Amino acid sequence: MGSFSHERCVVFLDPDTGLEPEKSKGDEKHVLNREAQTFWRALPGGTVFAFYQHKPNRSNDPWIEPKRAQLEAAIGIAASEIGVASGIKIANDVVLFYAVKP
């Protein structure tokens, strides 16, 4: 992680599906909460952290805010500091979360 510590950059985590499931063990398709935390802590200030999140269920249950709250807990920042980018007309089952490391 130290190889980019002196440069401004964007770190984009792009697992197959997003953060690990809250009720079961994640696998190689997910970024584990602790892995997201490791990346976040290693980033220098001013770095943009972007995170791909796919809808985690097939039901119509709300999923964006619960996943943002999970990311908030994983990296230790307020949910209000995590932005959400989406293109509902293109893909209503995908969002990008993003935050700038202070």
C-alpha positions, -999 to +999 in steps of 0.1 A: +000+000+000+029+024+006+037+025-032+012+053-038+016+072-005+032+103-021+007+107-050-028+119-053-049+091-065-083+073-066-085+038-050-114+019-065-124-014-049-144-034-074-154-068-061-180-089-079-208-079-055-196-054-029-192-057+008-194-090+025-230-101+035-240-090+070-255-124+079-230-148+064-193-152+057-180-133+026-159-150+000-137-139-030-167-121-046-167-097-017-146-072+001-145-081+037-152-053+062-117-056+076-102-054+041-121-021+034-108-008+067-072-018+058-073+001+026-089+032+041-064+034+069-035+031+045-046+059+022-030+093+024-051+124+029-068+137-002-072+103-018-106+094-032-119+060-020-145+045-044-164+013-038-186-007-061-217-022-045-242-045-062-277-050-048-272-078-022-307-093-025-334-101-050-362-087-029-373-051-029-359-045+006-340-012+010-303-020+004-283+012-003-285+028+031-279-004+050-248-011+029-236+025+033-240+021+071-220-012+069-192+007+050-194+035+076-188+010+104-161-008+084-139+022+077-149+043+108-164+075+092-198+090+093-223+079+067-228+115+058-192+115+046-198+087+022-214+098-011-235+076-033-233+077-071-259+059-092-274+057-126-309+044-118-320+045-154-290+025-166-285+000-137-308+002-107-290-026-089-255-009-086-241+021-068-207+035-062-199+047-027-171+073-024-153+093+003-123+115+004-097+107+031-092+138+052 
